[in-house]
Amino acid sequence: MSWKASERLMDTIRHYARFPATGVSLRQMVQFGERPSVGTLFRASQFLAEELPIRLAHRVQELDELPDGLNEMPSVIKVKDWYAQSFEEITQLPRPQLPQDVRSRLMKPSKSIGRQAFRLPAATPNPSIDEGESSGWGGLQENNSNNRSKAVTRRYFAVVDDTGDWPADLQLYNQRFAQTLHHIKRRHDGVVTTMAQGILEYKRRRQRMQIDGTIQSFLDRFYMSRIGIRMLIGQHIALTDQSHHRDPNYVGIICTKTNVQDLAQEAIENARFVCEDHYGLFEAPKVQLVCNPNLNFMYVPGHLSHMLFETLKNSLRAVVETHGMEKQAFPVTKVIVAEGKEDITIKVSDEGGGIPRSAIPLVWTYMYTTVDRTPSLDPDFDKSDFKAPMAGFGYGLPISRLYARYFGGDLKLISMEGNAQVTWIFERGGKRLVEPNSDTLDNQRAGWFTQPERPIRIQAALTASIEAFYRAIARIFGK
């Protein structure tokens, strides 16, 4: 029997959707260190147990209120139910009843940290909890001299007193919470492709070739939010799972010394392999990489790999389409990485054709393809967006741009006569490094991002002749 949300659950979701989410900084995420303590993880679990339902509720409400019948598409309803079910699982997870002395230790900064706790970023109150109301953790709350509640539980990272052992209940809860997040993450693996199927259903029912700007904006917001939710979930799962040996440069899924050359080389090899496999080539167009081997910065390697791979894949495809599969030697594609005082710039130049300026907006449009030639997805398809059959769905570049914007950057394509240029800009976020608040995002119903520690600007440029590259782009999007 399939899961179905009750009216009572939907009322609870609508209540949570009234409140803004709380921003989390990249610096907070790495403050845990390689092996966080049981108490520190428990405080982080407490934060996510309150924060994730708010973010999930926003998405459920928006999916439920989609206009023009889009909210009635079977695949859209399926995604909405996934989010509602995940909301229910988190909010109904039993929480431990803690003795007063344990609660006091959880609220007390570690003596080994000293005054460092007072230098943490200011916390944000959880508006879903009334003033003075328990946060649901057995009264884990603290009042100041003015009897105003301190938002001590509304911070992802918080130092605690780790001088003694923690009760087994805390460790057990941490494991159960991480397992719940793992199940939720697996459930949501197919969100991108299932939403793509929902848009196809909508286009076919409405007999439309393209989606309008309203739906385009919704998809940007929805997928950006998904990136933020999965970032928090993935980071917490990795922090909790300490059973495997880890690279000392990693804190969860964040690498404090992400090596650009290594990631770029890996993306090049993967893109060339896909190109050879797709076209049946003995050897794909060569790619020359120019990069300082010691260039490192704090980032999520999986995000950068995805963006590089998608851009290089499109670049190599354009080269092959322009010069023909029979050509013995293709022009070399160049990847140049440079670091300035404020920015890191990655420039990818090829000779794969150009694109008219009038066609550039279509490159960023989801589902830019004809209905007849757009492939259908199995209703039970549950692969992640990294392995999903995105060719022909028009998702590669739009999703990559969201990954760039998640870290305060951008992915742009600038057209020139006889040339095409793609620019990635990852702007470093200064010292605040926090996710945008509700005023900047949820009032626009946008997604959530975390800015990297150092200001980063990455530019990728694809240089080529116009008509052939346009044919390649058209093929990518099934036009």
C-alpha positions, 0 to 999 in steps of 0.5 A: 500500500502506497504512503499517503499524507493525512490531512493532519500531517498537511496541517502540520506541514502548512504550519512549519511552512510559515517560518523561514529557514535558518542559514548555515555557514560553510565554516560552521560545517567544517568546525566539527573537525574530522571526528566530532564528539557524541555531544556535538553531533547530538546538538547538530542532530537537534538543529537538523531535526528542527531545521529540515522539516521547515525546509521540507515543508516549504517545498511541499507547500509550493508543490501543492500550490503549483499553477495551471494544473502542474500540481496535478501531474502524477509525478509531481504528486509523487515528489510532493509525497516524498517530501511530506513523508520525509517531513513526517519521519523526521518530526516523529522520530522519538527523542531521548529524555535527558537528565538535567545534568546531561542537558546542562553539559550540552549547553555548556561550552567545552573547557578546552575551547575556552572563549571560542564558543563566544566567537561563533556566529550569532544564532537565529531563533526557531520561529516555529517554537513559541517564546519559552516553549520547549524545543522538544529535547526535554527542555533543552533551553536556556534563558538570559537575565532578561528572561529572553530565550537564547537561541542556543539550539538554532546553531548547526555547530555548537561546542559542548562540554566533552570532559566526561562520557556521554550516555548511551542514549545520545549515541543511539539517537545520533545513529538512528537520526543518521539512519533516518537521514540516509533513508530520506536521502535515498528516497530523494535520489530520484527527485530530479528525474521524477520532476522532469517526468512531471514536466513532460506530463504537463507539457503533453497534457497542455500540448506545449513545446516549452515551459513558461518563465513561471515554471522555469523559476519554480524549477530553479528554486526547487532544485536549488532548495534540494541542493541545500537540503542534500548538502545538510543531510549528506554532511551530517551523515558523513560526520556521524559515520566514523567507522571508516578511515578518512582523509584528514583534509575532509570534514564530512563531505567538505574538503578543506584542500580541494585540489583543482588540478586533480578534479579537473583531470578526473572530469576531463577523463570522464568526459572523454570516456563518455564522448568515445562511448557515445560516438564510437570513437577510438579517441575523443578530442584531446584536452590540455590542462594548465593548472598549478598542481598546488592550487587548493581551496575549501569546497565540495569536490562532488559539486565541482566535478559535476560542473566541470564534467557537464561543461566539458561533455558539452564542449567535446560534443560540440567539437565532434559535431562540428568536425565530424566523427570521421576526422582523424585529429580533432582540435585540442580543447584547453582548460586553463586555471588561474588564481587571482587575489580574489578569484579562481578562474577556470577557462575551457576553450574549444573549437566546437562551433558557436551559438546565436545570442538569441538562443542562449536563454534556451540553453538554460531552459529546463526541458528545452526539447520537442515532446515527440523526441523527449525520452520517457522515464520509467515511473519507478526510476530512482537514480540520482541526478548524477547518474540519471539519463539527462541527455535529451532532457535539457538539465545538464547546464541548468543544474550545473548553474545551480550548483555554481550559484549555491556557492555564491557563483554563477555559470554564464554562456556569452555568445560572440560572432564565431565564438561561444563562451561559458563563464563560471563565477564562484564569488567568495563570500567574505567572512560571513559565509552564511546561507541567505535568509528568508528575506533574500530567498523564501520571500522569492521562494528560492533555494538555499546555498552556502558560500565558500570560505574564500572568494572564488571566481571560476570562469570557463570559456568555450571558443568555437564557430557559431553554426556547428555549436548551435547544432550541437546544443540543439542536439543536446536538448533534443531540438 
